[in-house]
Amino acid sequence: MQIWDFEGKTVVVTGAAQGIGKEVASEIVRGGGHVVILDLNLNKAEETAKELGNSKAYRVDLGNSESIRETMAQVLNDYERIDVVVNCGGIVSRALFEDLTDAEWDRCVRINMTGTFVMCQTVYNHFKEHGGGRIVNVASVAGKIGGGLMGRSAYAASKAGVIGLTKAIAKEGGKYNICANAVCPSFTKTPMTSSLDEETNNRIISMIPLGRAAEPHEPAQMILFFASDAASFVNGEIGDVDGGIVLD
Ligand SMILES: NC(=O)c1ccc[n+]([C@@H]2O[C@H](COP(=O)([O-])OP(=O)(O)OC[C@H]3O[C@@H](n4cnc5c(N)ncnc54)[C@H](O)[C@@H]3O)[C@@H](O)[C@H]2O)c1
């Protein structure tokens, strides 16, 4: 496996207590970086920080803008310099459009899209003052094809919003050397997908040209590339790690 160079870098990764975010955090530490883990589940985040070493956990609720602003103010106070933010924390919403309640719509859009917006905004000025920085947002194939694998309309809309937001930040932030890119995974074996019944599992896999689910390290590799200096001229790119679903 490729070792990415994060020597001397401090990287904030949301949702890194488990799943894809944990994989990303682990590879950053392996590449010599320090990881700031932000997660709703502080116990699990602390366990992960202990397991990985060279990382520190903070509690944040991505569904609550105040919580994000407070936690990020603390992080920016504790660290002289943040180099990269990876927004990986999120939830799936499986409600059919016809059954979708206002509350479920709000919950999903608030955590996945508004949470990403507030995270990006809290670090934007810091990046401006320090000559730049990198943002990697984790969207989903659902944001490109209208859901249908696991997440449905609220999830698809929240992730499509993340894609649009990423492009807008790339455009406005470029002049400050702020690069924003997004990664669109498809079906990946993490705690988010582990409770699916066999029939749903097989139905989803039948839609993926590679004919299998991804391991967490597979989407993590593209996230790490976008987060690293190897992607220094990559800005506003939306990268698919979907086994061949989207083909654009
Ligand atoms: N697993 C997949 O098949 C898949 C596919 C496409 C996109 N994604 C996206 O990848 C990202 C990571 O997914 P995963 O599969 O690792 O999920 P996961 O459920 O395994 O991990 C998500 C992490 O986010 C944290 N989190 C959830 N709500 C939060 C909140 N309100 N505040 C702070 N933290 C919160 C959880 O505690 C958890 O640690 C998500 O954005 C997800 O939408 C996943």
Ligand as a Chemical Component Dictionary entry (heavy atoms), coordinates in Angstrom:
data_LIG
# 
_chem_comp.id                   LIG 
_chem_comp.type                 NON-POLYMER 
_chem_comp.pdbx_formal_charge   0 
_chem_comp.three_letter_code    LIG 
# 
loop_
_chem_comp_atom.comp_id 
_chem_comp_atom.atom_id 
_chem_comp_atom.alt_atom_id 
_chem_comp_atom.type_symbol 
_chem_comp_atom.charge 
_chem_comp_atom.model_Cartn_x 
_chem_comp_atom.model_Cartn_y 
_chem_comp_atom.model_Cartn_z 
_chem_comp_atom.pdbx_ordinal 
LIG N1  N1  N 0  -19.987 3.178  3.652  1  
LIG C1  C1  C 0  -20.476 3.487  2.463  2  
LIG O1  O1  O 0  -20.977 2.622  1.719  3  
LIG C2  C2  C 0  -20.423 4.918  1.974  4  
LIG C3  C3  C 0  -20.720 5.156  0.623  5  
LIG C4  C4  C 0  -20.677 6.466  0.146  6  
LIG C5  C5  C 0  -20.347 7.509  0.978  7  
LIG N2  N2  N 1  -20.065 7.251  2.293  8  
LIG C6  C6  C 0  -19.760 8.409  3.141  9  
LIG O2  O2  O 0  -18.507 8.203  3.757  10 
LIG C7  C7  C 0  -18.484 8.865  5.019  11 
LIG C8  C8  C 0  -18.019 7.882  6.089  12 
LIG O3  O3  O 0  -18.945 6.794  6.104  13 
LIG P1  P1  P 0  -18.650 5.419  6.849  14 
LIG O4  O4  O 0  -19.163 4.350  5.991  15 
LIG O5  O5  O -1 -17.263 5.387  7.351  16 
LIG O6  O6  O 0  -19.696 5.587  8.060  17 
LIG P2  P2  P 0  -19.627 5.115  9.583  18 
LIG O7  O7  O 0  -21.034 5.146  10.063 19 
LIG O8  O8  O 0  -18.870 3.851  9.712  20 
LIG O9  O9  O 0  -18.789 6.295  10.277 21 
LIG C9  C9  C 0  -19.328 7.594  10.348 22 
LIG C10 C10 C 0  -18.699 8.335  11.510 23 
LIG O10 O10 O 0  -19.351 9.623  11.559 24 
LIG C11 C11 C 0  -19.702 9.895  12.912 25 
LIG N3  N3  N 0  -20.890 10.751 12.966 26 
LIG C12 C12 C 0  -22.165 10.439 12.591 27 
LIG N4  N4  N 0  -22.983 11.460 12.881 28 
LIG C13 C13 C 0  -22.219 12.444 13.424 29 
LIG C14 C14 C 0  -22.493 13.736 13.931 30 
LIG N5  N5  N 0  -23.725 14.228 13.980 31 
LIG N6  N6  N 0  -21.458 14.460 14.421 32 
LIG C15 C15 C 0  -20.193 13.964 14.420 33 
LIG N7  N7  N 0  -19.879 12.746 13.966 34 
LIG C16 C16 C 0  -20.878 12.000 13.474 35 
LIG C17 C17 C 0  -19.996 8.536  13.525 36 
LIG O11 O11 O 0  -19.913 8.560  14.946 37 
LIG C18 C18 C 0  -18.924 7.665  12.856 38 
LIG O12 O12 O 0  -17.731 7.639  13.615 39 
LIG C19 C19 C 0  -19.904 9.401  5.245  40 
LIG O13 O13 O 0  -19.940 10.757 4.911  41 
LIG C20 C20 C 0  -20.742 8.587  4.276  42 
LIG O14 O14 O 0  -21.904 9.266  3.876  43 
LIG C21 C21 C 0  -20.090 5.988  2.802  44 
# 
loop_
_chem_comp_bond.comp_id 
_chem_comp_bond.atom_id_1 
_chem_comp_bond.atom_id_2 
_chem_comp_bond.value_order 
_chem_comp_bond.pdbx_ordinal 
LIG N1  C1  SING 1  
LIG C1  O1  DOUB 2  
LIG C1  C2  SING 3  
LIG C2  C3  SING 4  
LIG C2  C21 DOUB 5  
LIG C3  C4  DOUB 6  
LIG C4  C5  SING 7  
LIG C5  N2  DOUB 8  
LIG N2  C6  SING 9  
LIG N2  C21 SING 10 
LIG C6  O2  SING 11 
LIG C6  C20 SING 12 
LIG O2  C7  SING 13 
LIG C7  C8  SING 14 
LIG C7  C19 SING 15 
LIG C8  O3  SING 16 
LIG O3  P1  SING 17 
LIG P1  O4  DOUB 18 
LIG P1  O5  SING 19 
LIG P1  O6  SING 20 
LIG O6  P2  SING 21 
LIG P2  O7  DOUB 22 
LIG P2  O8  SING 23 
LIG P2  O9  SING 24 
LIG O9  C9  SING 25 
LIG C9  C10 SING 26 
LIG C10 O10 SING 27 
LIG C10 C18 SING 28 
LIG O10 C11 SING 29 
LIG C11 N3  SING 30 
LIG C11 C17 SING 31 
LIG N3  C12 SING 32 
LIG N3  C16 SING 33 
LIG C12 N4  DOUB 34 
LIG N4  C13 SING 35 
LIG C13 C14 SING 36 
LIG C13 C16 DOUB 37 
LIG C14 N5  SING 38 
LIG C14 N6  DOUB 39 
LIG N6  C15 SING 40 
LIG C15 N7  DOUB 41 
LIG N7  C16 SING 42 
LIG C17 O11 SING 43 
LIG C17 C18 SING 44 
LIG C18 O12 SING 45 
LIG C19 O13 SING 46 
LIG C19 C20 SING 47 
LIG C20 O14 SING 48 
# 
